[in-house]
Amino acid sequence: MPITRTLGRAAGGALLLAALGGCATQVGNLPPALNPQVQPASVHLPAGAVVSIQFPMLVSPAAKAALQNDYPCRYIRFLDRPFAGCSGSEFSGDYAPLLFESSTYYSAELKTVLGRYLPEHAIRLEPQRVDYADGRFTTTPLLASTSPSVLVIELYDFPNAVRSAQGAGYAPTINLRTAGAQSPKTCGNLLVSAGHLTFKPLAENACIQADARRVGGFSPLSYFDAQPPELVDYPKQDKALHAPGQLLTLPMLWEKNKDDYIQASTADGFVVNARSIDNATSDWIARVSAHLLTQLDMQQAFQAGLVHYAADYDAGLAQRLAAQTLQAGDDRKITILNTLLNTENQWLAAENQAIAQGILNGRYGQSFRSTRLLLAQAYNKSQSLGWLQAGATLLAGFSSGLLGGVGAYNPSALMSQTLANESYFAARQDELGQTLLQELNPGVTLRDQVLEVNIEGLKQNISGESQSQIRSQLLAIYQKLARS
């Protein structure tokens, strides 16, 4: 199907969205078997377990430049659609950096929505930093991810490379995965939208031992590498949410703009919370995640993550825990570890919630919602006037910040001088959580949060500004008790 300039007019934008979305669908069009009903607050996790939401947040200068370069052609490769061309004026890579802003905002929104169904304190935002070297994109966690995770939700919201489809709505690609032993034939992967799994899988025995963070998930940025990615051919199905040994593959989801809500969300005093969010796609991801958790052996998935947590305290215990060859006294050590984990989780939950609030209800979220409205208005205009006219007006007057404008607040540059700097990232990674707080939620401090540890008659209060400070105090407590 060749693309011509006429597709920027009339209903062309909607047609392009459907075409480029790889048969994109909306939540309301999914069959009942793929659209579960979940009761609020109905899912309970093992003590100490978390659900992880991973997303690209920061980008190095090298990765940003590489992403924008030839973005339209690689975006079409990502969607696996045979179009005639990708270099005409109908295409643009100008909006590629929106990947990081949009993925960050909607991941924080998902954390809030997922809190409708399971305890929000156990839901962790795990932002990633994207880099580019030797023709490949790589991701590195911005925050230390130590709490055992029973489910990882990975979310990317790529901006459309077709001008006339820009601003048409939210269209995330997602991957849900758990510990490898839960589904060895898919290495723990449970669901992927848009069909993208591009990493080289682990050997089957390694999959069985891997926890949810280490089984390896989809890598959509591989489609923007210099060379085409290697695809993984797992057993697939598209009829049931949970089919043991098979990966559920779905088309790309598309949340059509709700003009009244988008407008209302930019008003002064608008507060993002579980009641005010109106996003059927976020709620669907949350409901599916909650439903899948009930189908898993969550205790087994938690144990897989506990092995890695234990390794930070006691390498020998971690090895015996992984091999299921515990010896006398190990049960006591595991009880101590679980107590320390629950204490650390209190601190991490407070840090994570403060970061989420900074994203959603601070300057970051305000700017994002203003830009979302501007893009939606430009999209509506492009359907009647033609995108080339609307796009020129939009780019000339981008006042809300995501793509710049003199004096505009710009979230994509929010941490460029502190976090995206190569030497800072390498030398001060243990301080990134504190820096994120300072940048996203100024005024919030965790140093005054006092946590009480009470184990076997030992009572001690701990506090600190960073996770590394908390961890060092917990490690000292473990070493003292383990020797007694």
TILUM-309480 format. One line per field, with one value per residue (C-alpha): y, x, z; residue number from 1; residue in one letter. Coordinates in steps of 0.2 Angstrom, whole numbers, plus 5000, padded with zeros to 4 digits. Layout:
BEGIN
yy	(Y,...);
xx	(X,...);
zz	(Z,...);
k	(NUM,...);
r	(a,...);
//
This chain:
BEGIN
yy	(5000,5016,5031,5047,5065,5064,5053,5068,5074,5070,5053,5048,5050,5037,5025,5027,5024,5008,5003,5007,5000,4983,4980,4991,4988,4996,4988,4989,4978,4964,4948,4944,4931,4944,4958,4951,4959,4960,4966,4981,4977,4958,4953,4949,4947,4937,4948,4957,4954,4968,4971,4980,4993,4996,5010,5021,5037,5045,5045,5048,5061,5047,5037,5052,5056,5038,5036,5052,5047,5037,5035,5033,5019,5010,5013,5005,4990,4990,4988,4975,4984,4983,5002,5009,5022,5031,5047,5058,5074,5063,5056,5064,5059,5075,5067,5052,5059,5059,5040,5045,5058,5048,5031,5039,5048,5033,5021,5032,5032,5013,5012,5022,5013,4996,5001,4999,4980,4977,4987,5002,5001,4985,4992,4999,5011,5005,5018,5014,5024,5021,5022,5018,5011,5000,5001,4995,5002,4997,5000,5001,5003,5020,5014,4999,4985,4973,4968,4951,4954,4942,4951,4963,4975,4983,4998,5008,5022,5025,5041,5038,5042,5047,5066,5064,5051,5061,5066,5053,5044,5033,5017,5007,4991,4980,4964,4955,4942,4932,4920,4907,4892,4898,4895,4887,4886,4905,4909,4917,4928,4929,4942,4954,4967,4970,4954,4960,4949,4952,4946,4929,4918,4910,4891,4881,4877,4895,4901,4889,4897,4915,4928,4940,4953,4941,4930,4944,4952,4961,4974,4985,4997,4983,4987,5004,4996,4998,4979,4970,4961,4942,4937,4924,4910,4905,4895,4908,4910,4924,4917,4916,4927,4912,4897,4887,4886,4898,4917,4928,4940,4954,4968,4986,4994,5011,5023,5035,5053,5058,5077,5082,5072,5078,5096,5094,5086,5103,5113,5121,5111,5094,5080,5063,5049,5032,5041,5055,5044,5040,5028,5012,5005,5008,5000,4985,4983,4984,4971,4959,4960,4957,4943,4934,4936,4925,4912,4911,4902,4919,4911,4902,4918,4927,4914,4916,4934,4931,4921,4937,4948,4935,4936,4954,4948,4930,4922,4905,4906,4912,4897,4885,4893,4892,4874,4870,4862,4872,4867,4869,4887,4893,4895,4907,4917,4918,4924,4938,4942,4943,4955,4966,4965,4972,4986,4991,4990,5003,5015,5011,5012,5030,5034,5027,5035,5052,5050,5044,5060,5071,5063,5064,5080,5090,5101,5085,5079,5097,5100,5082,5085,5102,5095,5080,5093,5102,5087,5081,5098,5097,5080,5085,5100,5089,5079,5094,5105,5093,5089,5099,5115,5110,5103,5119,5128,5116,5115,5134,5137,5122,5131,5117,5111,5093,5098,5115,5133,5147,5147,5132,5119,5104,5087,5079,5090,5089,5079,5081,5089,5078,5060,5059,5064,5049,5052,5056,5041,5029,5037,5041,5028,5024,5042,5043,5040,5055,5065,5060,5065,5082,5085,5078,5082,5096,5098,5079,5071,5054,5057,5060,5044,5032,5014,5002,4985,4972,4955,4942,4956,4967,4984,4997,5013,5016,5031,5038,5049,5035,5017,5013,5021,5011,4995,4997,4998,4983,4973,4977,4971,4954,4952,4954,4942,4929,4928,4925);
xx	(5000,5009,5009,5005,5003,4984,4984,4987,4970,4952,4952,4969,4977,4965,4968,4987,4985,4976,4988,5004,4998,4999,4980,4979,4964,4955,4951,4933,4935,4944,4934,4928,4942,4955,4946,4945,4935,4945,4938,4946,4960,4957,4975,4987,5006,5018,5026,5041,5036,5034,5027,5039,5035,5050,5051,5063,5065,5082,5092,5110,5114,5121,5105,5094,5103,5103,5085,5080,5091,5081,5067,5053,5061,5065,5048,5040,5052,5046,5028,5033,5023,5028,5026,5033,5043,5048,5057,5044,5037,5023,5036,5046,5058,5056,5044,5055,5061,5043,5046,5054,5042,5026,5033,5037,5021,5010,5021,5018,4999,4999,5007,4992,4979,4986,4984,4966,4968,4984,4993,5001,5016,5021,5021,5038,5043,5059,5065,5078,5092,5094,5112,5118,5135,5142,5126,5115,5103,5106,5096,5102,5091,5092,5087,5093,5080,5083,5065,5060,5048,5034,5029,5038,5027,5038,5030,5036,5025,5033,5028,5021,5033,5018,5015,4996,4994,5004,4993,4980,4981,4990,4997,5009,5018,5020,5027,5022,5034,5037,5050,5056,5050,5032,5033,5049,5044,5042,5056,5043,5036,5017,5011,5018,5008,5013,5022,5039,5052,5069,5082,5092,5083,5092,5095,5081,5090,5095,5077,5070,5082,5079,5068,5056,5069,5082,5072,5074,5059,5055,5068,5058,5073,5082,5071,5080,5098,5109,5106,5089,5086,5085,5067,5062,5050,5041,5025,5011,4993,4980,4964,4967,4975,4985,4989,5004,5018,5012,5015,4999,5002,4991,4990,4996,4983,4976,4968,4958,4958,4945,4944,4935,4946,4962,4956,4951,4967,4976,4966,4974,4971,4969,4976,4981,4975,4966,4949,4953,4963,4952,4962,4954,4971,4980,4966,4966,4985,4982,4967,4977,4992,4981,4972,4989,4996,4981,4986,5004,5013,5018,5027,5038,5041,5045,5058,5067,5069,5074,5089,5096,5091,5100,5116,5119,5119,5126,5132,5133,5115,5109,5118,5110,5093,5094,5099,5086,5100,5097,5107,5104,5102,5097,5079,5083,5094,5080,5068,5081,5082,5064,5062,5076,5068,5051,5060,5069,5053,5046,5059,5059,5040,5041,5055,5045,5029,5037,5045,5028,5020,5033,5030,5011,5007,5023,5029,5033,5015,5008,5019,5015,4997,4998,5008,4996,4981,4991,4995,4977,4971,4984,4978,4960,4965,4976,4961,4952,4967,4980,4995,5008,4998,4994,5011,5020,5009,5012,5031,5032,5021,5026,5024,5021,5039,5041,5050,5056,5052,5061,5059,5047,5049,5056,5055,5066,5080,5075,5090,5102,5115,5114,5108,5111,5129,5140,5153,5140,5130,5145,5152,5136,5124,5120,5114,5102,5087,5090,5094,5078,5068,5077,5073,5055,5048,5058,5056,5053,5066,5067,5081,5068,5059,5065,5062,5062,5071,5066,5073,5077,5077,5088,5080,5087,5081,5088,5087,5096,5095,5098,5095,5114,5114,5099,5106,5123,5114,5103,5119,5127,5112,5112,5131,5129,5114,5121,5137,5127);
zz	(5000,4994,5005,4996,5003,5002,5017,5028,5024,5029,5037,5032,5049,5056,5042,5044,5063,5060,5046,5055,5072,5065,5066,5081,5093,5107,5124,5120,5105,5114,5117,5134,5137,5135,5145,5163,5177,5193,5210,5218,5231,5227,5224,5238,5236,5246,5260,5253,5235,5222,5204,5193,5180,5168,5155,5146,5155,5152,5136,5132,5119,5108,5110,5106,5090,5084,5088,5078,5063,5051,5064,5051,5042,5058,5065,5050,5053,5071,5065,5052,5039,5020,5015,4999,5007,5023,5018,5011,5020,5027,5039,5053,5067,5076,5088,5093,5110,5115,5118,5135,5141,5136,5142,5159,5162,5157,5168,5183,5178,5177,5195,5201,5191,5196,5214,5212,5212,5223,5236,5228,5240,5232,5214,5209,5195,5188,5176,5163,5155,5136,5128,5111,5106,5092,5083,5097,5110,5128,5144,5162,5177,5185,5202,5211,5209,5224,5231,5223,5209,5205,5189,5177,5166,5153,5144,5128,5120,5103,5095,5077,5063,5052,5054,5051,5065,5078,5093,5089,5106,5117,5109,5121,5117,5133,5139,5155,5162,5178,5184,5171,5181,5179,5160,5155,5136,5135,5148,5160,5146,5147,5136,5122,5112,5094,5093,5098,5107,5100,5113,5112,5125,5139,5139,5147,5163,5165,5162,5176,5188,5183,5192,5183,5180,5173,5161,5148,5140,5124,5117,5105,5103,5095,5079,5079,5080,5065,5061,5061,5077,5080,5084,5097,5091,5107,5106,5104,5105,5105,5113,5132,5145,5152,5143,5151,5139,5127,5125,5122,5108,5105,5092,5097,5109,5105,5117,5107,5113,5125,5121,5137,5148,5140,5141,5159,5164,5160,5172,5187,5202,5192,5203,5196,5207,5205,5204,5191,5178,5163,5153,5148,5141,5158,5167,5155,5158,5177,5176,5165,5177,5192,5184,5179,5196,5202,5190,5195,5210,5217,5231,5219,5209,5225,5230,5213,5217,5235,5229,5222,5237,5248,5238,5243,5261,5261,5245,5253,5259,5241,5233,5245,5243,5224,5224,5238,5249,5265,5280,5299,5304,5286,5290,5304,5292,5279,5293,5297,5278,5276,5291,5283,5266,5273,5282,5266,5256,5268,5263,5244,5244,5251,5238,5224,5228,5229,5212,5205,5212,5205,5188,5188,5199,5198,5184,5173,5173,5170,5155,5148,5149,5141,5127,5125,5123,5110,5100,5101,5095,5081,5076,5075,5064,5053,5048,5041,5035,5031,5043,5034,5039,5056,5059,5054,5066,5080,5079,5078,5093,5105,5121,5133,5133,5127,5111,5117,5115,5123,5142,5141,5154,5146,5154,5141,5147,5166,5171,5156,5166,5181,5176,5157,5159,5156,5170,5182,5178,5180,5196,5206,5201,5220,5222,5207,5217,5228,5212,5204,5220,5219,5201,5200,5218,5225,5244,5247,5258,5265,5278,5292,5289,5303,5301,5316,5315,5328,5327,5340,5354,5344,5341,5330,5321,5304,5292,5277,5261,5249,5247,5249,5266,5271,5264,5273,5290,5286,5281,5297,5307,5297,5299,5318,5320,5308,5318,5335);
k	(1,2,3,4,5,6,7,8,9,10,11,12,13,14,15,16,17,18,19,20,21,22,23,24,25,26,27,28,29,30,31,32,33,34,35,36,37,38,39,40,41,42,43,44,45,46,47,48,49,50,51,52,53,54,55,56,57,58,59,60,61,62,63,64,65,66,67,68,69,70,71,72,73,74,75,76,77,78,79,80,81,82,83,84,85,86,87,88,89,90,91,92,93,94,95,96,97,98,99,100,101,102,103,104,105,106,107,108,109,110,111,112,113,114,115,116,117,118,119,120,121,122,123,124,125,126,127,128,129,130,131,132,133,134,135,136,137,138,139,140,141,142,143,144,145,146,147,148,149,150,151,152,153,154,155,156,157,158,159,160,161,162,163,164,165,166,167,168,169,170,171,172,173,174,175,176,177,178,179,180,181,182,183,184,185,186,187,188,189,190,191,192,193,194,195,196,197,198,199,200,201,202,203,204,205,206,207,208,209,210,211,212,213,214,215,216,217,218,219,220,221,222,223,224,225,226,227,228,229,230,231,232,233,234,235,236,237,238,239,240,241,242,243,244,245,246,247,248,249,250,251,252,253,254,255,256,257,258,259,260,261,262,263,264,265,266,267,268,269,270,271,272,273,274,275,276,277,278,279,280,281,282,283,284,285,286,287,288,289,290,291,292,293,294,295,296,297,298,299,300,301,302,303,304,305,306,307,308,309,310,311,312,313,314,315,316,317,318,319,320,321,322,323,324,325,326,327,328,329,330,331,332,333,334,335,336,337,338,339,340,341,342,343,344,345,346,347,348,349,350,351,352,353,354,355,356,357,358,359,360,361,362,363,364,365,366,367,368,369,370,371,372,373,374,375,376,377,378,379,380,381,382,383,384,385,386,387,388,389,390,391,392,393,394,395,396,397,398,399,400,401,402,403,404,405,406,407,408,409,410,411,412,413,414,415,416,417,418,419,420,421,422,423,424,425,426,427,428,429,430,431,432,433,434,435,436,437,438,439,440,441,442,443,444,445,446,447,448,449,450,451,452,453,454,455,456,457,458,459,460,461,462,463,464,465,466,467,468,469,470,471,472,473,474,475,476,477,478,479,480,481,482,483,484);
r	(m,p,i,t,r,t,l,g,r,a,a,g,g,a,l,l,l,a,a,l,g,g,c,a,t,q,v,g,n,l,p,p,a,l,n,p,q,v,q,p,a,s,v,h,l,p,a,g,a,v,v,s,i,q,f,p,m,l,v,s,p,a,a,k,a,a,l,q,n,d,y,p,c,r,y,i,r,f,l,d,r,p,f,a,g,c,s,g,s,e,f,s,g,d,y,a,p,l,l,f,e,s,s,t,y,y,s,a,e,l,k,t,v,l,g,r,y,l,p,e,h,a,i,r,l,e,p,q,r,v,d,y,a,d,g,r,f,t,t,t,p,l,l,a,s,t,s,p,s,v,l,v,i,e,l,y,d,f,p,n,a,v,r,s,a,q,g,a,g,y,a,p,t,i,n,l,r,t,a,g,a,q,s,p,k,t,c,g,n,l,l,v,s,a,g,h,l,t,f,k,p,l,a,e,n,a,c,i,q,a,d,a,r,r,v,g,g,f,s,p,l,s,y,f,d,a,q,p,p,e,l,v,d,y,p,k,q,d,k,a,l,h,a,p,g,q,l,l,t,l,p,m,l,w,e,k,n,k,d,d,y,i,q,a,s,t,a,d,g,f,v,v,n,a,r,s,i,d,n,a,t,s,d,w,i,a,r,v,s,a,h,l,l,t,q,l,d,m,q,q,a,f,q,a,g,l,v,h,y,a,a,d,y,d,a,g,l,a,q,r,l,a,a,q,t,l,q,a,g,d,d,r,k,i,t,i,l,n,t,l,l,n,t,e,n,q,w,l,a,a,e,n,q,a,i,a,q,g,i,l,n,g,r,y,g,q,s,f,r,s,t,r,l,l,l,a,q,a,y,n,k,s,q,s,l,g,w,l,q,a,g,a,t,l,l,a,g,f,s,s,g,l,l,g,g,v,g,a,y,n,p,s,a,l,m,s,q,t,l,a,n,e,s,y,f,a,a,r,q,d,e,l,g,q,t,l,l,q,e,l,n,p,g,v,t,l,r,d,q,v,l,e,v,n,i,e,g,l,k,q,n,i,s,g,e,s,q,s,q,i,r,s,q,l,l,a,i,y,q,k,l,a,r,s);
//
